C-alpha cells in the first residue's frame, strides 16, 4: 500500500463545502430513519443487533466516501 493511501485513510477530512455537509447529514438522516424502522419491525436479538451494527458501518463508509473524495 502506498504511503499516500495510508495517510489519506488516517487523516481527518472535514466537510469543506455546504454540499459535502449536506451529503453527510443526508447519509446520517437516512441511516437513522432505517435504523428506527428496523428497531420497530425486528424482534430483539442477535440478528437485530447485527443489522443495526452493520447499518452503522454503512453510515461510516458512506460518510467516508463523501469525506475522502477529491476536491472539485
Biopython code that builds the backbone (N, CA, C, O; Angstrom):
import numpy as np
from Bio.PDB.StructureBuilder import StructureBuilder

atoms = [
    (1, "UNK", "N", (0.856, -1.175, 0.000)),
    (1, "UNK", "CA", (0.000, 0.000, 0.000)),
    (1, "UNK", "C", (0.902, 1.237, 0.000)),
    (1, "UNK", "O", (1.904, 1.291, 0.712)),
    (2, "UNK", "N", (0.540, 2.187, -0.778)),
    (2, "UNK", "CA", (1.337, 3.413, -0.885)),
    (2, "UNK", "C", (1.201, 4.257, 0.384)),
    (2, "UNK", "O", (0.124, 4.314, 0.977)),
    (3, "UNK", "N", (2.286, 4.910, 0.801)),
    (3, "UNK", "CA", (2.217, 5.770, 1.984)),
    (3, "UNK", "C", (1.131, 6.839, 1.878)),
    (3, "UNK", "O", (0.527, 7.217, 2.882)),
    (4, "UNK", "N", (0.886, 7.325, 0.665)),
    (4, "UNK", "CA", (-0.151, 8.343, 0.469)),
    (4, "UNK", "C", (-1.539, 7.773, 0.800)),
    (4, "UNK", "O", (-2.396, 8.479, 1.331)),
    (5, "UNK", "N", (-1.747, 6.492, 0.480)),
    (5, "UNK", "CA", (-3.023, 5.863, 0.776)),
    (5, "UNK", "C", (-3.214, 5.721, 2.291)),
    (5, "UNK", "O", (-4.301, 5.975, 2.810)),
    (6, "UNK", "N", (-2.163, 5.320, 2.985)),
    (6, "UNK", "CA", (-2.226, 5.229, 4.444)),
    (6, "UNK", "C", (-2.540, 6.602, 5.038)),
    (6, "UNK", "O", (-3.403, 6.731, 5.906)),
    (7, "UNK", "N", (-1.829, 7.624, 4.560)),
    (7, "UNK", "CA", (-2.051, 8.979, 5.069)),
    (7, "UNK", "C", (-3.488, 9.422, 4.828)),
    (7, "UNK", "O", (-4.107, 10.018, 5.709)),
    (8, "UNK", "N", (-4.026, 9.138, 3.640)),
    (8, "UNK", "CA", (-5.399, 9.530, 3.318)),
    (8, "UNK", "C", (-6.402, 8.822, 4.215)),
    (8, "UNK", "O", (-7.393, 9.421, 4.632)),
    (9, "UNK", "N", (-6.155, 7.558, 4.514)),
    (9, "UNK", "CA", (-7.083, 6.791, 5.341)),
    (9, "UNK", "C", (-7.121, 7.276, 6.787)),
    (9, "UNK", "O", (-8.148, 7.159, 7.455)),
    (10, "UNK", "N", (-6.012, 7.817, 7.267)),
    (10, "UNK", "CA", (-5.922, 8.176, 8.680)),
    (10, "UNK", "C", (-5.785, 9.676, 8.913)),
    (10, "UNK", "O", (-5.246, 10.118, 9.927)),
    (11, "UNK", "N", (-6.281, 10.438, 7.961)),
    (11, "UNK", "CA", (-6.287, 11.890, 8.067)),
    (11, "UNK", "C", (-7.731, 12.362, 8.206)),
    (11, "UNK", "O", (-8.643, 11.794, 7.605)),
    (12, "UNK", "N", (-7.922, 13.390, 8.992)),
    (12, "UNK", "CA", (-9.253, 13.976, 9.132)),
    (12, "UNK", "C", (-9.612, 14.688, 7.841)),
    (12, "UNK", "O", (-8.805, 15.440, 7.294)),
    (13, "UNK", "N", (-10.815, 14.454, 7.358)),
    (13, "UNK", "CA", (-11.309, 15.065, 6.121)),
    (13, "UNK", "C", (-12.550, 15.894, 6.450)),
    (13, "UNK", "O", (-13.665, 15.374, 6.408)),
    (14, "UNK", "N", (-12.373, 17.165, 6.775)),
    (14, "UNK", "CA", (-13.536, 17.976, 7.134)),
    (14, "UNK", "C", (-14.436, 18.240, 5.923)),
    (14, "UNK", "O", (-13.979, 18.273, 4.780)),
    (15, "UNK", "N", (-15.699, 18.423, 6.202)),
    (15, "UNK", "CA", (-16.647, 18.800, 5.150)),
    (15, "UNK", "C", (-16.396, 20.264, 4.814)),
    (15, "UNK", "O", (-16.777, 21.161, 5.566)),
    (16, "UNK", "N", (-15.758, 20.489, 3.687)),
    (16, "UNK", "CA", (-15.296, 21.834, 3.342)),
    (16, "UNK", "C", (-16.276, 22.633, 2.497)),
    (16, "UNK", "O", (-16.047, 23.812, 2.224)),
    (17, "UNK", "N", (-17.358, 22.002, 2.085)),
    (17, "UNK", "CA", (-18.342, 22.716, 1.278)),
    (17, "UNK", "C", (-19.738, 22.472, 1.844)),
    (17, "UNK", "O", (-19.967, 21.470, 2.522)),
    (18, "UNK", "N", (-20.650, 23.362, 1.573)),
    (18, "UNK", "CA", (-22.034, 23.129, 2.007)),
    (18, "UNK", "C", (-22.615, 21.839, 1.406)),
    (18, "UNK", "O", (-23.429, 21.172, 2.044)),
    (19, "UNK", "N", (-22.203, 21.493, 0.196)),
    (19, "UNK", "CA", (-22.703, 20.275, -0.451)),
    (19, "UNK", "C", (-22.250, 19.024, 0.310)),
    (19, "UNK", "O", (-23.025, 18.087, 0.501)),
    (20, "UNK", "N", (-21.003, 19.026, 0.734)),
    (20, "UNK", "CA", (-20.494, 17.873, 1.490)),
    (20, "UNK", "C", (-21.141, 17.808, 2.874)),
    (20, "UNK", "O", (-21.461, 16.727, 3.368)),
    (21, "UNK", "N", (-21.328, 18.962, 3.486)),
    (21, "UNK", "CA", (-22.013, 18.975, 4.783)),
    (21, "UNK", "C", (-23.420, 18.407, 4.640)),
    (21, "UNK", "O", (-23.875, 17.630, 5.479)),
    (22, "UNK", "N", (-24.096, 18.800, 3.578)),
    (22, "UNK", "CA", (-25.458, 18.310, 3.329)),
    (22, "UNK", "C", (-25.452, 16.817, 3.030)),
    (22, "UNK", "O", (-26.356, 16.097, 3.454)),
    (23, "UNK", "N", (-24.451, 16.349, 2.309)),
    (23, "UNK", "CA", (-24.356, 14.924, 1.995)),
    (23, "UNK", "C", (-24.162, 14.103, 3.271)),
    (23, "UNK", "O", (-24.795, 13.060, 3.442)),
    (24, "UNK", "N", (-23.292, 14.571, 4.163)),
    (24, "UNK", "CA", (-23.096, 13.882, 5.440)),
    (24, "UNK", "C", (-24.404, 13.831, 6.230)),
    (24, "UNK", "O", (-24.769, 12.785, 6.767)),
    (25, "UNK", "N", (-25.087, 14.931, 6.296)),
    (25, "UNK", "CA", (-26.351, 15.000, 7.040)),
    (25, "UNK", "C", (-27.394, 14.080, 6.416)),
    (25, "UNK", "O", (-28.143, 13.413, 7.130)),
    (26, "UNK", "N", (-27.445, 14.043, 5.097)),
    (26, "UNK", "CA", (-28.403, 13.178, 4.412)),
    (26, "UNK", "C", (-28.122, 11.713, 4.702)),
    (26, "UNK", "O", (-29.048, 10.945, 4.966)),
    (27, "UNK", "N", (-26.863, 11.319, 4.657)),
    (27, "UNK", "CA", (-26.493, 9.935, 4.971)),
    (27, "UNK", "C", (-26.927, 9.600, 6.393)),
    (27, "UNK", "O", (-27.547, 8.562, 6.628)),
    (28, "UNK", "N", (-26.601, 10.480, 7.346)),
    (28, "UNK", "CA", (-26.973, 10.225, 8.747)),
    (28, "UNK", "C", (-28.484, 10.137, 8.915)),
    (28, "UNK", "O", (-28.985, 9.261, 9.620)),
    (29, "UNK", "N", (-29.201, 11.036, 8.275)),
    (29, "UNK", "CA", (-30.660, 11.059, 8.384)),
    (29, "UNK", "C", (-31.278, 9.775, 7.835)),
    (29, "UNK", "O", (-32.102, 9.145, 8.498)),
    (30, "UNK", "N", (-30.879, 9.390, 6.626)),
    (30, "UNK", "CA", (-31.453, 8.197, 6.009)),
    (30, "UNK", "C", (-31.103, 6.931, 6.791)),
    (30, "UNK", "O", (-31.956, 6.064, 6.985)),
    (31, "UNK", "N", (-29.872, 6.827, 7.232)),
    (31, "UNK", "CA", (-29.482, 5.657, 8.031)),
    (31, "UNK", "C", (-30.225, 5.645, 9.367)),
    (31, "UNK", "O", (-30.644, 4.585, 9.832)),
    (32, "UNK", "N", (-30.385, 6.795, 9.975)),
    (32, "UNK", "CA", (-31.120, 6.880, 11.233)),
    (32, "UNK", "C", (-32.576, 6.488, 11.067)),
    (32, "UNK", "O", (-33.142, 5.809, 11.923)),
    (33, "UNK", "N", (-33.181, 6.911, 9.973)),
    (33, "UNK", "CA", (-34.574, 6.547, 9.703)),
    (33, "UNK", "C", (-34.722, 5.039, 9.510)),
    (33, "UNK", "O", (-35.659, 4.428, 10.024)),
    (34, "UNK", "N", (-33.788, 4.445, 8.766)),
    (34, "UNK", "CA", (-33.846, 2.997, 8.569)),
    (34, "UNK", "C", (-33.599, 2.268, 9.886)),
    (34, "UNK", "O", (-34.259, 1.268, 10.171)),
    (35, "UNK", "N", (-32.665, 2.752, 10.687)),
    (35, "UNK", "CA", (-32.405, 2.134, 11.985)),
    (35, "UNK", "C", (-33.650, 2.173, 12.868)),
    (35, "UNK", "O", (-33.973, 1.190, 13.536)),
    (36, "UNK", "N", (-34.338, 3.294, 12.871)),
    (36, "UNK", "CA", (-35.560, 3.414, 13.674)),
    (36, "UNK", "C", (-36.630, 2.439, 13.177)),
    (36, "UNK", "O", (-37.315, 1.804, 13.979)),
    (37, "UNK", "N", (-36.771, 2.321, 11.859)),
    (37, "UNK", "CA", (-37.756, 1.396, 11.296)),
    (37, "UNK", "C", (-37.407, -0.052, 11.643)),
    (37, "UNK", "O", (-38.277, -0.827, 12.042)),
    (38, "UNK", "N", (-36.139, -0.410, 11.491)),
    (38, "UNK", "CA", (-35.723, -1.771, 11.826)),
    (38, "UNK", "C", (-35.931, -2.057, 13.314)),
    (38, "UNK", "O", (-36.328, -3.158, 13.694)),
    (39, "UNK", "N", (-35.661, -1.066, 14.136)),
    (39, "UNK", "CA", (-35.847, -1.233, 15.580)),
    (39, "UNK", "C", (-37.302, -1.557, 15.911)),
    (39, "UNK", "O", (-37.577, -2.351, 16.810)),
    (40, "UNK", "N", (-38.217, -0.947, 15.192)),
    (40, "UNK", "CA", (-39.643, -1.197, 15.417)),
    (40, "UNK", "C", (-40.092, -2.528, 14.813)),
    (40, "UNK", "O", (-40.920, -3.226, 15.399)),
    (41, "UNK", "N", (-39.554, -2.881, 13.650)),
    (41, "UNK", "CA", (-40.015, -4.063, 12.918)),
    (41, "UNK", "C", (-39.426, -5.373, 13.422)),
    (41, "UNK", "O", (-40.096, -6.405, 13.395)),
    (42, "UNK", "N", (-38.200, -5.341, 13.872)),
    (42, "UNK", "CA", (-37.490, -6.574, 14.189)),
    (42, "UNK", "C", (-37.580, -6.934, 15.663)),
    (42, "UNK", "O", (-37.584, -6.057, 16.527)),
    (43, "UNK", "N", (-37.652, -8.221, 15.942)),
    (43, "UNK", "CA", (-37.630, -8.631, 17.351)),
    (43, "UNK", "C", (-36.215, -8.459, 17.908)),
    (43, "UNK", "O", (-35.231, -8.578, 17.178)),
    (44, "UNK", "N", (-36.128, -8.181, 19.196)),
    (44, "UNK", "CA", (-34.818, -8.070, 19.822)),
    (44, "UNK", "C", (-34.073, -9.389, 19.689)),
    (44, "UNK", "O", (-34.665, -10.467, 19.728)),
    (45, "UNK", "N", (-32.784, -9.277, 19.534)),
    (45, "UNK", "CA", (-31.959, -10.478, 19.425)),
    (45, "UNK", "C", (-30.684, -10.192, 18.656)),
    (45, "UNK", "O", (-30.417, -9.063, 18.244)),
    (46, "UNK", "N", (-29.920, -11.227, 18.477)),
    (46, "UNK", "CA", (-28.627, -11.120, 17.823)),
    (46, "UNK", "C", (-28.749, -10.557, 16.404)),
    (46, "UNK", "O", (-27.978, -9.685, 16.004)),
    (47, "UNK", "N", (-29.712, -11.059, 15.664)),
    (47, "UNK", "CA", (-29.865, -10.634, 14.267)),
    (47, "UNK", "C", (-30.185, -9.145, 14.165)),
    (47, "UNK", "O", (-29.650, -8.446, 13.305)),
    (48, "UNK", "N", (-31.053, -8.670, 15.040)),
    (48, "UNK", "CA", (-31.382, -7.241, 15.061)),
    (48, "UNK", "C", (-30.143, -6.428, 15.407)),
    (48, "UNK", "O", (-29.860, -5.413, 14.772)),
    (49, "UNK", "N", (-29.412, -6.875, 16.408)),
    (49, "UNK", "CA", (-28.183, -6.171, 16.799)),
    (49, "UNK", "C", (-27.196, -6.111, 15.643)),
    (49, "UNK", "O", (-26.581, -5.074, 15.398)),
    (50, "UNK", "N", (-27.046, -7.226, 14.931)),
    (50, "UNK", "CA", (-26.138, -7.247, 13.784)),
    (50, "UNK", "C", (-26.631, -6.329, 12.664)),
    (50, "UNK", "O", (-25.835, -5.649, 12.016)),
    (51, "UNK", "N", (-27.932, -6.313, 12.444)),
    (51, "UNK", "CA", (-28.478, -5.431, 11.407)),
    (51, "UNK", "C", (-28.180, -3.965, 11.730)),
    (51, "UNK", "O", (-27.771, -3.205, 10.852)),
    (52, "UNK", "N", (-28.383, -3.575, 12.974)),
    (52, "UNK", "CA", (-28.119, -2.188, 13.384)),
    (52, "UNK", "C", (-26.629, -1.889, 13.325)),
    (52, "UNK", "O", (-26.234, -0.818, 12.866)),
    (53, "UNK", "N", (-25.795, -2.822, 13.785)),
    (53, "UNK", "CA", (-24.342, -2.628, 13.730)),
    (53, "UNK", "C", (-23.870, -2.458, 12.296)),
    (53, "UNK", "O", (-23.051, -1.586, 12.003)),
    (54, "UNK", "N", (-24.387, -3.291, 11.404)),
    (54, "UNK", "CA", (-23.967, -3.179, 10.007)),
    (54, "UNK", "C", (-24.490, -1.917, 9.356)),
    (54, "UNK", "O", (-23.853, -1.382, 8.449)),
    (55, "UNK", "N", (-25.634, -1.432, 9.798)),
    (55, "UNK", "CA", (-26.133, -0.151, 9.306)),
    (55, "UNK", "C", (-25.223, 0.985, 9.760)),
    (55, "UNK", "O", (-25.015, 1.950, 9.025)),
    (56, "UNK", "N", (-24.679, 0.869, 10.974)),
    (56, "UNK", "CA", (-23.684, 1.854, 11.428)),
    (56, "UNK", "C", (-22.455, 1.824, 10.523)),
    (56, "UNK", "O", (-21.881, 2.868, 10.215)),
    (57, "UNK", "N", (-22.057, 0.638, 10.102)),
    (57, "UNK", "CA", (-20.922, 0.521, 9.191)),
    (57, "UNK", "C", (-21.240, 1.151, 7.837)),
    (57, "UNK", "O", (-20.395, 1.815, 7.237)),
    (58, "UNK", "N", (-22.456, 0.938, 7.367)),
    (58, "UNK", "CA", (-22.897, 1.580, 6.121)),
    (58, "UNK", "C", (-22.755, 3.089, 6.237)),
    (58, "UNK", "O", (-22.215, 3.745, 5.346)),
    (59, "UNK", "N", (-23.250, 3.635, 7.355)),
    (59, "UNK", "CA", (-23.171, 5.084, 7.556)),
    (59, "UNK", "C", (-21.720, 5.549, 7.581)),
    (59, "UNK", "O", (-21.377, 6.564, 6.975)),
    (60, "UNK", "N", (-20.865, 4.800, 8.290)),
    (60, "UNK", "CA", (-19.456, 5.167, 8.360)),
    (60, "UNK", "C", (-18.829, 5.204, 6.975)),
    (60, "UNK", "O", (-18.216, 6.202, 6.598)),
    (61, "UNK", "N", (-18.976, 4.139, 6.226)),
    (61, "UNK", "CA", (-18.329, 4.070, 4.915)),
    (61, "UNK", "C", (-18.937, 5.044, 3.917)),
    (61, "UNK", "O", (-18.221, 5.580, 3.072)),
    (62, "UNK", "N", (-20.229, 5.282, 3.995)),
    (62, "UNK", "CA", (-20.846, 6.275, 3.105)),
    (62, "UNK", "C", (-20.303, 7.664, 3.411)),
    (62, "UNK", "O", (-19.993, 8.427, 2.497)),
    (63, "UNK", "N", (-20.187, 7.995, 4.702)),
    (63, "UNK", "CA", (-19.628, 9.300, 5.063)),
    (63, "UNK", "C", (-18.138, 9.377, 4.732)),
    (63, "UNK", "O", (-17.641, 10.447, 4.382)),
    (64, "UNK", "N", (-17.420, 8.259, 4.837)),
    (64, "UNK", "CA", (-16.017, 8.246, 4.414)),
    (64, "UNK", "C", (-15.905, 8.520, 2.916)),
    (64, "UNK", "O", (-14.996, 9.225, 2.477)),
    (65, "UNK", "N", (-16.826, 7.966, 2.138)),
    (65, "UNK", "CA", (-16.816, 8.216, 0.692)),
    (65, "UNK", "C", (-17.017, 9.698, 0.391)),
    (65, "UNK", "O", (-16.368, 10.255, -0.495)),
    (66, "UNK", "N", (-17.914, 10.325, 1.130)),
    (66, "UNK", "CA", (-18.136, 11.762, 0.956)),
    (66, "UNK", "C", (-16.882, 12.535, 1.364)),
    (66, "UNK", "O", (-16.428, 13.422, 0.642)),
    (67, "UNK", "N", (-16.337, 12.192, 2.513)),
    (67, "UNK", "CA", (-15.217, 12.948, 3.071)),
    (67, "UNK", "C", (-13.929, 12.778, 2.277)),
    (67, "UNK", "O", (-13.153, 13.723, 2.135)),
    (68, "UNK", "N", (-13.704, 11.586, 1.766)),
    (68, "UNK", "CA", (-12.423, 11.282, 1.120)),
    (68, "UNK", "C", (-12.383, 11.605, -0.373)),
    (68, "UNK", "O", (-11.338, 11.457, -1.007)),
    (69, "UNK", "N", (-13.486, 12.036, -0.931)),
    (69, "UNK", "CA", (-13.470, 12.339, -2.368)),
    (69, "UNK", "C", (-12.522, 13.490, -2.650)),
    (69, "UNK", "O", (-12.317, 14.364, -1.807)),
    (70, "UNK", "N", (-11.962, 13.481, -3.811)),
    (70, "UNK", "CA", (-11.045, 14.560, -4.182)),
    (70, "UNK", "C", (-11.795, 15.865, -4.331)),
    (70, "UNK", "O", (-12.973, 15.898, -4.688)),
    (71, "UNK", "N", (-11.079, 16.937, -4.048)),
    (71, "UNK", "CA", (-11.673, 18.275, -4.189)),
    (71, "UNK", "C", (-12.027, 18.515, -5.643)),
    (71, "UNK", "O", (-11.304, 18.098, -6.549)),
    (72, "UNK", "N", (-13.145, 19.191, -5.858)),
    (72, "UNK", "CA", (-13.589, 19.516, -7.231)),
    (72, "UNK", "C", (-12.731, 20.606, -7.819)),
    (72, "UNK", "O", (-12.947, 21.015, -8.960)),
]
sb = StructureBuilder()
sb.init_structure("model")
sb.init_model(0)
sb.init_chain("A")
sb.init_seg("    ")
for serial, (resi, resn, name, xyz) in enumerate(atoms, 1):
    if name == "N":
        sb.init_residue(resn, " ", resi, " ")
    sb.init_atom(name, np.array(xyz, "f"), 0.0, 1.0, " ", f" {name:<3s}", serial, name[0])
structure = sb.get_structure()
